[in-house]
Amino acid sequence: MPVLAMVVIVLAVMKVAVAQPISNTTTNTNKPIRSYCDSNEAMSLATFFSNLNSTFSQLRSQLSNTGVYYAQAQNLENGDAVYGVAQCRNYLSSTQCLACFDVAVSALEPACGSANGANVFLDNCFLRWVFLSLRFHLPLRFQNYDQIYEDPQGGSDVAVPAICGNESTSQPISAFNQTVEELLSNIKDATPRTSDFYIASTRQVGTVTNATVYAIAQCVENASNTICKNCLNTAYNSLSSCLPANEGRAINVACFMRYSEFPFFHNNQTINLIPYLAKGNSSKSVMIIGVSSSTGLVLLILALFLWFRRQLSKSKVVGKDSSELQGTQRYSYQHLKLATNNFSEEYLIGKGGFGEVFKAIVDGGIVVAIKKLHVGFRAKKEFENEVNLIRNVRHRNLILQLGWCIHGPELLLVLEYMPQGSLDKFLWGEKKGTLNWKQRSEIIFGIARGLVHLHGEFHIKIIHRDIKSSNILLDKDFQPKIADFGLARLLPEELTHASTRFAGTMGYTSPEYATCGRLSEKVDTYSFGIVALEVISGRSCNDVNYSGPRMEYLLNHAWQLYEKDMHIRLIDEAIDPNEYEEEDVKKIIEIALMCTQSPASLRPTMSEVYIMLSSEPELEQRQMSRPTYIGAYRRIHIGGS
């Protein structure tokens, strides 16, 4: 279900083509509920329709990829440009998204004809196009697509009447109204702080009823934090007028908000709001030391029982026979063997600690990466772990698992193919120095977004344990995707940390995990800080710097420069100084150093890291401690159990 948005065109300049009333008999239909057509006609119809169809085709192709909910495309043939944006709600599958997109296209084309701008809103998606003739003089702000979209004065916070259900709630009105207002207020505040501007949440109505309210908020993915915040504030005020209607939608070009007493997404698709609403350092967890009352003791016993039952349930899932694994396609061994010419060297594209990776073409033309794990019980155990962990993970910054295969001792994963390869090749490998600052900063943001999703937006907390530059893969547009989940671990929500044997890569792992086996989400935070410093400097964390008065690893070198307020010197000399603002670079270096502090309690959570990265360059002043670095060649005692 696509959502198309362009923040520059104010709704007032468009004429209404469709405004469907809401039916409360269906909760998730692909029926246009509001659409607009520009009042002007395209000048060259032949060029317009050709470019429009091409743009639609590009949008649909992007949305056909699993985990992709936002697409933008353009066609500039013959000096005329058609720009398109489409977005789906994140609770949809790829098939459902495409179905909504097709409905949106079929709704706009006959309704708006050759209008040089149009958009349509559905419950599950949003689509828009704009046609601009570049052969004629146009105002400056209409000559560049990115400027058009990012213009904050484009009507993103213009009040548009909400679309309300035609029946009142069946629940007690006062309790229902209070529940809806509190839930909408929370997702209004939380959504701009998430990595993909999307929140889905539920809340029980009152205390004496089993009724539940469902709500989502979503901003257009390419919008700024400010645009998202302003738009949702307006949407929230508009949607409040619907109460006590049993459902309502607030629609704008930059955001969408909806509530309903009818379910329109699954319960396991909700997102924990707490990390995005907590004041101060939300990473600090409260641990109960003792219980002084019998009531508290009962609650503690109950909590331990529930935790044990959940762990038992999870262990049954992870430990079950791999032949029963579900959720992704099971490929035949002969099919994969044929696609890789018996796993020959000519198809080999990489090697890792758990196996080899081959490039292949399957299913009649889909380019994939096939990961062949080493033979043995340990490999099978890690294989089951990886399949079970990531089979349902869908995020633009996490590698997508397409399928798997078990053939005797042979264990294979079928993953989406990343044409640019791993990040380390661009930092100190054969493609060293080819990434510009914009690409590097987007890579840092993307890694942070992926970790935010793993730690707090998925229905279980996943700790990767092996974040490093060689495990960050780049797509054709140099967008990063976190790969290699063979070491990933589940951390129950009730625990702040767990003890385990060390498994990871020295130089990237945190001191408390490497030396004591103390595992928490802050292990990934530490690794992120190291990778961010590598991206900025173009240096490996385990390479020693010989240019200074003494030999220093990257983290130590970065800290020395920071203490002297000279940390801008850390930036890779291959980057053109005209490409970046010094304050922006210094801010990211400081955030990276925050991530590497010890003890772990001093490090921010990844949701806090992403908020800091997205904020203004000037950071809140906080005292930082010198980080502890355990390099690849230091001898340490590994503890844990």
HUBELMO-V954977 format. One record per pair of residues at least 24 apart in sequence whose C-alpha atoms are under 7 Angstrom apart, sorted by the first residue. I is the first residue (numbers start at 1). GAP is how many residues later the second one is. D is the distance in Angstrom with one decimal. If there is no record, write none. Layout:
I & GAP & D
I & GAP & D
This chain:
1 & 86 & 6.2
1 & 87 & 3.9
1 & 88 & 6.4
1 & 95 & 6.5
1 & 96 & 3.6
1 & 97 & 5.9
1 & 98 & 6.7
1 & 99 & 4.3
1 & 100 & 5.0
1 & 123 & 5.1
1 & 124 & 3.8
1 & 125 & 6.8
2 & 68 & 7.0
2 & 84 & 4.2
2 & 85 & 3.5
2 & 86 & 4.1
2 & 95 & 6.5
2 & 98 & 6.7
2 & 99 & 5.2
2 & 123 & 4.0
2 & 124 & 4.6
2 & 125 & 5.6
3 & 82 & 6.8
3 & 83 & 4.0
3 & 84 & 3.2
3 & 85 & 5.4
3 & 122 & 4.5
3 & 123 & 2.6
3 & 124 & 4.5
4 & 80 & 6.8
4 & 81 & 4.1
4 & 82 & 3.7
4 & 83 & 5.6
4 & 115 & 6.8
4 & 122 & 4.7
4 & 123 & 3.4
4 & 124 & 4.2
5 & 80 & 5.7
5 & 81 & 7.0
5 & 122 & 6.8
5 & 123 & 5.8
5 & 215 & 6.5
5 & 248 & 5.2
5 & 249 & 6.0
6 & 143 & 4.9
6 & 247 & 6.4
7 & 141 & 7.0
7 & 142 & 5.0
7 & 143 & 6.5
7 & 144 & 6.3
7 & 145 & 6.9
7 & 147 & 4.8
7 & 148 & 6.3
7 & 149 & 5.8
7 & 246 & 6.1
7 & 247 & 6.1
8 & 140 & 5.4
8 & 141 & 5.8
8 & 143 & 5.7
8 & 145 & 6.7
8 & 146 & 3.5
8 & 147 & 6.5
9 & 145 & 5.4
9 & 146 & 6.7
10 & 144 & 5.6
10 & 145 & 4.7
11 & 144 & 6.9
13 & 25 & 6.9
14 & 24 & 4.6
14 & 25 & 5.9
15 & 24 & 6.3
17 & 94 & 6.8
22 & 142 & 6.9
22 & 143 & 5.6
22 & 144 & 6.9
23 & 142 & 6.8
24 & 141 & 6.5
27 & 235 & 6.5
27 & 237 & 5.9
28 & 95 & 6.5
28 & 236 & 5.9
30 & 70 & 5.7
30 & 73 & 6.8
30 & 92 & 6.2
30 & 93 & 6.7
30 & 94 & 6.8
31 & 91 & 5.9
32 & 88 & 6.7
32 & 89 & 5.8
32 & 90 & 4.7
33 & 88 & 5.9
33 & 89 & 5.5
34 & 86 & 5.9
34 & 87 & 5.2
35 & 84 & 5.5
35 & 85 & 4.0
35 & 86 & 6.0
36 & 82 & 5.5
36 & 83 & 5.4
36 & 84 & 6.4
37 & 75 & 5.4
37 & 78 & 6.3
37 & 80 & 6.0
37 & 81 & 4.4
37 & 82 & 6.7
38 & 77 & 5.6
38 & 78 & 6.1
38 & 79 & 4.9
38 & 80 & 5.8
39 & 76 & 6.7
40 & 75 & 5.7
40 & 76 & 6.1
41 & 73 & 5.7
41 & 74 & 4.5
41 & 75 & 5.4
42 & 72 & 5.7
42 & 73 & 5.8
42 & 74 & 5.0
45 & 69 & 6.9
51 & 24 & 5.4
51 & 26 & 6.8
51 & 31 & 6.0
52 & 30 & 5.9
55 & 27 & 6.9
55 & 29 & 6.3
59 & 27 & 6.8
60 & 38 & 6.9
63 & 31 & 6.9
63 & 35 & 6.7
64 & 30 & 5.8
64 & 34 & 6.6
65 & 29 & 6.7
66 & 28 & 5.3
67 & 327 & 4.6
67 & 328 & 5.2
67 & 329 & 6.0
68 & 328 & 6.1
70 & 151 & 6.7
79 & 54 & 6.5
79 & 55 & 5.3
79 & 56 & 5.6
80 & 52 & 6.0
80 & 53 & 4.4
80 & 54 & 5.3
80 & 55 & 6.9
81 & 50 & 5.7
81 & 51 & 5.1
81 & 52 & 6.1
81 & 53 & 6.8
82 & 47 & 6.6
82 & 48 & 5.6
82 & 49 & 4.4
82 & 50 & 6.4
83 & 46 & 5.5
83 & 47 & 5.2
83 & 48 & 6.5
84 & 44 & 5.7
84 & 45 & 4.4
84 & 46 & 6.6
85 & 42 & 6.0
85 & 43 & 5.6
85 & 44 & 6.7
86 & 40 & 5.8
86 & 41 & 4.7
86 & 42 & 6.7
87 & 38 & 5.8
87 & 39 & 5.6
87 & 40 & 6.9
88 & 36 & 6.0
88 & 37 & 4.5
88 & 38 & 6.8
89 & 35 & 5.6
89 & 36 & 6.2
91 & 174 & 6.2
91 & 178 & 6.6
100 & 24 & 6.6
100 & 25 & 6.2
101 & 24 & 6.9
150 & 73 & 6.3
152 & 75 & 6.1
156 & 71 & 6.6
156 & 75 & 5.4
156 & 96 & 6.5
156 & 97 & 5.9
156 & 98 & 5.3
157 & 73 & 5.6
157 & 74 & 4.4
157 & 77 & 5.8
159 & 75 & 6.0
160 & 92 & 6.9
161 & 77 & 6.2
162 & 76 & 5.6
162 & 77 & 5.5
162 & 86 & 7.0
162 & 87 & 5.7
162 & 88 & 4.6
162 & 89 & 6.8
163 & 85 & 5.6
163 & 86 & 5.1
163 & 87 & 6.4
164 & 78 & 5.3
164 & 81 & 6.4
164 & 83 & 6.1
164 & 84 & 4.2
164 & 85 & 6.4
165 & 80 & 5.4
165 & 81 & 5.9
165 & 82 & 5.0
165 & 83 & 5.6
166 & 79 & 6.8
167 & 78 & 5.6
167 & 79 & 6.2
168 & 76 & 5.5
168 & 77 & 4.1
168 & 78 & 5.1
169 & 75 & 6.0
169 & 76 & 5.5
169 & 77 & 4.2
173 & 71 & 6.3
175 & 30 & 6.2
175 & 31 & 5.4
176 & 29 & 5.8
177 & 66 & 6.2
177 & 67 & 6.1
179 & 26 & 5.8
180 & 33 & 6.9
181 & 59 & 7.0
184 & 52 & 6.8
187 & 30 & 6.4
188 & 29 & 6.9
188 & 44 & 5.7
188 & 45 & 6.7
188 & 48 & 7.0
190 & 83 & 6.5
190 & 86 & 5.0
190 & 87 & 6.0
191 & 26 & 6.6
191 & 27 & 7.0
192 & 33 & 5.7
192 & 36 & 5.9
192 & 37 & 5.8
193 & 83 & 6.2
193 & 418 & 6.0
195 & 254 & 4.9
195 & 257 & 6.9
196 & 25 & 6.1
197 & 24 & 6.2
199 & 72 & 6.1
200 & 70 & 4.9
200 & 71 & 5.8
201 & 69 & 4.9
201 & 70 & 6.1
212 & 49 & 6.2
213 & 46 & 6.9
213 & 47 & 5.8
213 & 48 & 4.7
214 & 45 & 5.5
214 & 46 & 5.3
214 & 47 & 6.1
214 & 48 & 6.9
214 & 49 & 6.0
215 & 43 & 5.5
215 & 44 & 4.2
215 & 45 & 6.4
216 & 41 & 5.8
216 & 42 & 5.5
216 & 43 & 6.7
217 & 39 & 5.7
217 & 40 & 4.4
217 & 41 & 6.6
218 & 37 & 5.6
218 & 38 & 5.3
218 & 39 & 6.5
219 & 35 & 5.6
219 & 36 & 4.1
219 & 37 & 6.4
220 & 34 & 5.3
220 & 35 & 5.9
228 & 26 & 6.8
228 & 27 & 6.8
231 & 24 & 6.1
268 & 191 & 6.1
269 & 190 & 6.8
271 & 186 & 5.1
271 & 187 & 6.8
272 & 184 & 6.5
272 & 185 & 6.3
275 & 332 & 6.9
283 & 321 & 6.2
283 & 322 & 5.4
284 & 317 & 6.6
285 & 211 & 6.8
318 & 66 & 6.5
318 & 67 & 6.2
318 & 70 & 6.4
322 & 62 & 6.3
327 & 64 & 6.1
327 & 65 & 6.9
328 & 63 & 6.3
328 & 74 & 6.0
328 & 75 & 5.0
329 & 73 & 6.5
329 & 74 & 4.4
329 & 75 & 6.6
330 & 73 & 5.5
330 & 74 & 5.2
330 & 75 & 5.7
331 & 72 & 6.6
331 & 73 & 6.0
331 & 74 & 5.3
332 & 73 & 6.4
333 & 72 & 6.4
333 & 74 & 6.2
354 & 25 & 7.0
367 & 50 & 6.2
368 & 46 & 6.6
368 & 47 & 5.8
368 & 48 & 5.0
368 & 49 & 4.5
369 & 45 & 5.9
369 & 46 & 5.1
369 & 47 & 5.9
369 & 48 & 4.9
370 & 42 & 6.6
370 & 43 & 5.7
370 & 44 & 4.7
370 & 45 & 6.2
371 & 41 & 5.5
371 & 42 & 5.0
371 & 43 & 6.4
372 & 39 & 6.0
372 & 40 & 4.6
372 & 41 & 6.6
373 & 38 & 5.5
373 & 39 & 6.1
375 & 34 & 5.7
375 & 35 & 6.5
376 & 33 & 7.0
380 & 31 & 6.9
382 & 104 & 5.4
383 & 28 & 7.0
383 & 103 & 6.7
385 & 101 & 6.5
386 & 99 & 5.4
386 & 100 & 5.0
397 & 49 & 5.9
397 & 50 & 6.6
397 & 52 & 6.8
397 & 53 & 4.9
397 & 83 & 5.8
397 & 84 & 4.2
397 & 85 & 6.2
398 & 52 & 5.8
398 & 83 & 4.5
398 & 84 & 4.7
398 & 85 & 6.5
399 & 82 & 5.3
399 & 83 & 5.7
399 & 84 & 5.3
418 & 55 & 6.2
418 & 56 & 5.7
418 & 57 & 4.7
419 & 56 & 5.6
419 & 57 & 5.7
420 & 54 & 5.2
420 & 55 & 5.7
420 & 56 & 6.0
421 & 52 & 5.5
421 & 53 & 5.7
422 & 48 & 5.3
422 & 49 & 6.6
422 & 50 & 5.6
422 & 51 & 4.3
422 & 52 & 6.1
423 & 46 & 5.3
423 & 47 & 5.9
423 & 49 & 5.6
423 & 50 & 5.9
423 & 51 & 6.6
424 & 45 & 5.0
424 & 46 & 5.2
427 & 108 & 6.6
427 & 111 & 4.6
427 & 112 & 6.6
428 & 110 & 6.1
428 & 111 & 6.3
428 & 112 & 7.0
433 & 141 & 5.3
436 & 139 & 5.9
437 & 138 & 6.4
437 & 142 & 6.2
437 & 143 & 6.5
439 & 39 & 6.8
440 & 95 & 6.2
443 & 36 & 6.1
443 & 37 & 5.5
444 & 88 & 6.0
446 & 33 & 6.9
446 & 34 & 5.8
447 & 33 & 6.4
447 & 35 & 6.8
448 & 158 & 6.5
448 & 162 & 6.0
449 & 161 & 6.8
450 & 32 & 6.9
451 & 155 & 6.5
452 & 154 & 5.3
452 & 155 & 5.4
455 & 66 & 6.8
461 & 29 & 5.9
461 & 30 & 5.6
461 & 31 & 6.9
461 & 32 & 7.0
462 & 26 & 6.6
462 & 27 & 5.8
462 & 28 & 4.8
462 & 29 & 6.3
463 & 25 & 5.5
463 & 26 & 5.3
463 & 27 & 6.3
463 & 58 & 5.7
463 & 61 & 6.7
464 & 24 & 4.2
464 & 25 & 6.5
464 & 60 & 6.6
465 & 39 & 6.1
465 & 58 & 6.6
465 & 59 & 6.0
466 & 38 & 5.0
466 & 39 & 6.4
467 & 57 & 6.5
467 & 60 & 5.6
467 & 61 & 6.7
468 & 40 & 6.4
468 & 59 & 6.7
468 & 63 & 6.1
469 & 62 & 6.1
496 & 24 & 6.4
499 & 141 & 5.7
499 & 142 & 6.4
500 & 140 & 5.1
500 & 141 & 5.0
501 & 138 & 6.8
501 & 139 & 5.1
501 & 140 & 5.2
502 & 136 & 6.8
506 & 124 & 6.7
506 & 125 & 5.7
506 & 126 & 4.6
507 & 34 & 6.2
507 & 35 & 5.9
507 & 122 & 7.0
507 & 123 & 5.5
507 & 124 & 4.2
507 & 125 & 5.1
511 & 117 & 6.7
511 & 118 & 6.9
511 & 119 & 6.4
514 & 124 & 6.2
515 & 121 & 6.6
515 & 122 & 5.8
515 & 123 & 4.9
515 & 124 & 5.8
516 & 122 & 6.2
516 & 123 & 4.5
516 & 124 & 5.4
517 & 122 & 5.5
517 & 123 & 4.4
522 & 78 & 6.0
522 & 81 & 6.8
522 & 83 & 6.8
525 & 70 & 5.6
525 & 80 & 6.8
525 & 81 & 6.2
526 & 69 & 5.0
526 & 70 & 4.7
529 & 63 & 4.1
529 & 64 & 6.3
529 & 66 & 5.1
529 & 67 & 5.9
530 & 62 & 6.9
532 & 60 & 6.2
533 & 56 & 6.6
533 & 59 & 6.6
536 & 35 & 5.2
536 & 36 & 6.2
537 & 33 & 5.5
537 & 34 & 4.6
537 & 35 & 4.4
538 & 34 & 5.5
542 & 89 & 5.9
542 & 90 & 6.2
555 & 74 & 6.9
583 & 34 & 6.2
584 & 33 & 5.6
587 & 30 & 5.9
587 & 32 & 7.0
588 & 25 & 6.9
594 & 30 & 6.7
596 & 31 & 5.5
597 & 28 & 6.1
597 & 29 & 6.6
597 & 30 & 4.5
597 & 31 & 6.9
598 & 29 & 6.1
598 & 30 & 6.6
